Amino acid sequence: MRLSQDYKKEAINILIGFSVLLFPFFETSYLLLAFLAGTLVVSRINPDSDIFKFLARDSETRSGKLTGLVQLFITTGILLLVSLILGEERFPLFIIGSALAITAFGQGATGIFSFIEHMYKPDTPESRHRLASAKSSIVFLTAGGSFAFLASAWIWMWGNTLSNESFGMLFFLAILGAITGALLGSIIISEENIILPFGSAMTMLLFYTFGFSYYVETWYLVKVLFLAFALGYLAYKVRIADISAMLSATLLGVVIIISSGLDWFFILLSFFLLGGVFTRYKYSYKLARGIAEGKGGVRGYKNVFSNSLAALSLSVAYGVFPSHGEILLAAFLGSVATAAGDTLASEIGETYRGEPRMITTFKKVPAGTDGGISILGEGASLFGSSVIALLAFMFIHNDINLVAAVVAGGFIGTNIDSVFGATFQQKGYLSNNGVNLFATISGALISGIIYYMLGS
């Protein structure tokens, strides 16, 4: 009986998703009123009523509020309001419909899948988490992405001609939105219907503003998605990444390959492989000293984005502004070289038998202290930066000036990371992930400037 009730609740999610079929036939203002009215109606359902018991999940039964449905309705209403203010040309209705479909169909399908997968397993917080496994992530991506594309195509074709270009764009946006939704779902433990649709919509809107410069042939995009997810899944299976990092890597892979090419993604992937290998380097020794990476060296989404956000932005910029390609390439490589240099400096430098010194005062400090440097760590930083530069020389652009700029940017960026660690991080103004982000931005700027100066 309990299982039957759970299926019914997920079916309601899916039924709400079918409301996107009505989007082409009503003005945005009427749709806004409908979702606001739905918010008011659902929020006022009596917790003791049979309707409430039918709709509520376990957490909602305990709180006495239908939080999930209220959040979904009000978030969709807010997106419709923004579209009404900005105009449908700037924030088109098909993006809102796609975001609603991703949340409704993606969550509904993964909910049903989770019930089946954990039917004979103990009831734990992990088993109740929708995206607790790679399999459930695949279900979310497949269901959410497919129905998001169908919803956007349905809405689009009532006001526009569905050409090859628009078909490719809609499919590309649906895939990006679904990956974003799956990623956010893997991060959020509680039932949450605000961040998922809003995050998916904002990602799709961002790339929609780039116009048809991001037209992607559909079969090529499928292959790119498969490759990016397969590599992320492999990292998850060998315990380099958790679920959130796997999905983060998938999103990064799709965007970078589409924006700038497979070779750029290969460079970023090389950094993750280097980091994964050297995180395990003398791990028992580092663990015994209390300075090893947590969770057995498994990386999460924060680590992925803090080290890759600068590279991702530069890759997208390359796709939008190809005329500035060489400078953007140098900056991209500088950010990756900084990430690689910093990771190796930490993971190898922490095995230094002597006492490291604080980069700002050169006083001896305990191993693992933020801002501490050693000869071994500095050498590892130079090695990591050089590996990225040489790979770029072999596979992207055989320019010795580029190699010099990337090595210099990566090495200097790594030491800027140490300076930030010794100052802002120790004082609590920045976390380690914040320091990584600013360091990779610094490395990108330095490499770009040096490469420009060498070439002028």
Long-range contacts (C-beta under 8 A, 24 or more apart in sequence): 3-115, 3-119, 5-54, 6-111, 6-115, 7-112, 7-115, 8-54, 9-54, 9-55, 9-56, 9-57, 9-111, 10-107, 10-108, 10-109, 10-111, 10-112, 10-115, 11-108, 12-55, 12-69, 13-104, 13-105, 13-107, 13-108, 13-111, 14-104, 14-105, 14-108, 14-109, 16-69, 16-72, 16-100, 16-104, 17-100, 17-101, 17-103, 17-104, 17-105, 17-108, 17-147, 17-151, 19-100, 20-97, 20-100, 20-101, 20-151, 20-154, 20-155, 21-151, 21-154, 23-93, 23-94, 23-96, 23-97, 23-151, 23-154, 23-155, 24-93, 24-154, 24-155, 24-158, 24-159, 25-158, 28-80, 28-83, 28-84, 28-88, 28-93, 29-84, 31-80, 31-93, 32-77, 32-80, 32-81, 32-84, 35-73, 35-74, 35-76, 35-77, 35-80, 36-73, 36-74, 36-77, 38-69, 38-73, 39-70, 39-73, 39-74, 39-77, 42-66, 42-69, 42-70, 42-73, 43-70, 57-191, 58-128, 59-190, 59-191, 60-191, 67-191, 67-193, 68-191, 68-193, 69-193, 71-192, 71-193, 71-194, 72-100, 72-103, 72-104, 72-193, 72-197, 74-194, 75-193, 75-194, 75-197, 75-198, 76-100, 76-197, 78-198, 79-197, 79-198, 79-201, 91-205, 92-208, 93-155, 94-151, 94-152, 94-153, 94-155, 94-156, 94-170, 95-152, 95-173, 95-201, 95-204, 95-205, 95-208, 96-201, 97-151, 97-152, 97-154, 97-155, 98-148, 98-149, 98-151, 98-152, 98-173, 98-174, 98-177, 98-200, 98-201, 98-204, 99-148, 99-177, 99-181, 99-197, 99-198, 99-200, 99-201, 99-204, 100-151, 100-197, 101-144, 101-147, 101-148, 101-150, 101-151, 101-152, 102-144, 102-145, 102-147, 102-148, 102-174, 102-177, 102-178, 102-181, 102-196, 102-197, 102-200, 103-144, 103-181, 103-193, 103-196, 103-197, 103-200, 104-147, 105-143, 105-144, 105-146, 105-147, 105-148, 106-140, 106-141, 106-143, 106-144, 106-147, 106-178, 106-181, 106-182, 106-185, 106-196, 107-140, 107-185, 107-193, 107-196, 108-143, 109-139, 109-140, 109-142, 109-143, 109-144, 110-136, 110-139, 110-140, 110-143, 110-185, 113-139, 125-189, 129-189, 130-185, 131-182, 131-185, 131-186, 131-243, 132-243, 133-243, 134-233, 134-236, 134-243, 134-246, 137-182, 137-186, 137-243, 137-246, 137-247, 138-229, 140-178, 140-181, 140-182, 140-185, 141-178, 141-179, 141-182, 141-229, 144-177, 144-178, 144-181, 144-182, 145-174, 145-175, 145-177, 145-178, 145-179, 146-174, 148-174, 148-177, 148-178, 148-200, 149-174, 149-175, 165-212, 165-215, 167-218, 168-215, 168-216, 168-217, 168-218, 168-221, 169-208, 169-212, 169-214, 169-215, 169-216, 171-216, 171-218, 171-221, 172-207, 172-214, 172-215, 172-216, 172-221, 172-258, 173-204, 173-207, 173-208, 174-204, 175-221, 175-225, 175-254, 176-203, 176-204, 176-207, 176-251, 176-254, 176-255, 177-201, 177-203, 177-204, 179-247, 179-250, 179-251, 179-254, 180-251, 182-247, 183-244, 183-247, 183-248, 183-251, 183-301, 186-243, 186-244, 186-247, 186-301, 187-244, 187-301, 210-319, 210-320, 213-319, 213-320, 214-258, 214-259, 214-319, 216-258, 221-254, 221-258, 224-253, 224-254, 224-257, 224-258, 225-250, 225-254, 227-253, 227-257, 228-252, 228-253, 228-254, 228-257, 228-265, 229-253, 231-269, 235-272, 235-276, 238-276, 239-296, 239-297, 239-298, 240-272, 240-275, 240-276, 240-279, 240-297, 240-298, 240-299, 241-272, 241-298, 241-299, 241-300, 241-304, 242-295, 242-298, 242-299, 242-300, 242-301, 244-300, 244-301, 244-304, 245-298, 245-299, 245-300, 245-301, 245-303, 245-304, 247-301, 248-301, 248-304, 248-305, 248-308, 249-304, 252-304, 252-308, 252-312, 255-312, 255-315, 255-316, 256-311, 256-312, 256-315, 258-319, 259-315, 259-316, 259-318, 259-319, 260-315, 260-318, 260-319, 260-332, 263-395, 263-396, 264-315, 264-318, 264-329, 264-332, 264-396, 266-391, 266-395, 267-332, 267-333, 267-336, 267-388, 267-391, 267-392, 267-395, 267-396, 268-308, 268-311, 268-336, 270-336, 270-340, 270-387, 270-388, 270-391, 271-307, 271-336, 271-339, 271-340, 271-343, 271-388, 272-299, 272-304, 274-340, 274-343, 274-344, 274-384, 274-387, 275-299, 275-339, 275-340, 275-343, 275-344, 275-347, 278-343, 278-344, 278-347, 278-348, 278-380, 279-343, 279-347, 281-347, 281-348, 281-351, 282-351, 285-351, 286-347, 286-350, 286-351, 289-350, 289-367, 289-368, 290-368, 291-350, 291-367, 291-368, 292-350, 293-347, 302-433, 303-433, 303-436, 305-433, 305-437, 306-432, 306-433, 306-434, 306-436, 306-437, 306-440, 307-339, 307-343, 307-436, 307-437, 307-440, 308-339, 308-440, 309-437, 309-440, 310-335, 310-437, 310-440, 310-441, 310-443, 310-444, 311-335, 311-336, 311-339, 311-440, 311-444, 314-444, 326-397, 326-451, 326-455, 327-448, 327-451, 327-452, 328-448, 329-392, 329-396, 329-397, 329-402, 330-402, 330-405, 330-406, 330-409, 330-447, 330-448, 330-450, 330-451, 330-452, 331-444, 331-445, 331-447, 331-448, 332-444, 333-388, 333-389, 333-392, 333-402, 333-406, 333-409, 333-447, 334-405, 334-406, 334-409, 334-410, 334-413, 334-443, 334-444, 334-445, 334-446, 334-447, 334-448, 335-413, 335-440, 335-441, 335-443, 335-444, 335-447, 336-388, 336-410, 336-440, 337-384, 337-385, 337-388, 337-389, 337-406, 337-407, 337-409, 337-410, 337-411, 337-413, 337-443, 337-447, 338-385, 338-409, 338-410, 338-413, 338-414, 338-416, 338-417, 338-439, 338-440, 338-442, 338-443, 338-444, 339-436, 339-440, 339-443, 340-384, 340-385, 340-387, 340-388, 340-410, 341-380, 341-381, 341-382, 341-383, 341-384, 341-385, 341-410, 341-411, 341-413, 341-414, 341-443, 342-381, 342-384, 342-413, 342-414, 342-417, 342-436, 342-439, 343-384, 344-380, 344-381, 344-383, 344-384, 345-373, 345-377, 345-378, 345-380, 345-381, 345-384, 345-414, 345-418, 346-377, 347-380, 348-376, 348-377, 348-380, 349-373, 349-374, 349-376, 349-377, 349-378, 349-380, 349-381, 350-377, 351-376, 352-376, 352-377, 358-422, 359-415, 359-418, 359-419, 359-422, 360-419, 360-422, 360-423, 370-421, 370-422, 370-425, 370-426, 370-432, 370-435, 371-418, 371-419, 371-421, 371-422, 371-423, 371-425, 371-426, 372-418, 372-422, 373-415, 373-418, 378-415, 381-410, 381-411, 381-414, 381-415, 382-407, 382-411, 384-410, 384-414, 385-409, 385-410, 385-411, 385-414, 386-410, 401-451, 401-454, 401-455, 402-451, 404-450, 404-454, 405-447, 405-448, 405-450, 405-451, 405-454, 406-447, 406-451, 408-446, 408-447, 408-450, 409-443, 409-444, 409-445, 409-446, 409-447, 409-448, 409-450, 410-443, 410-447, 412-442, 412-443, 412-446, 413-439, 413-440, 413-442, 413-443, 413-444, 413-446, 413-447, 414-439, 414-443, 416-442, 416-443
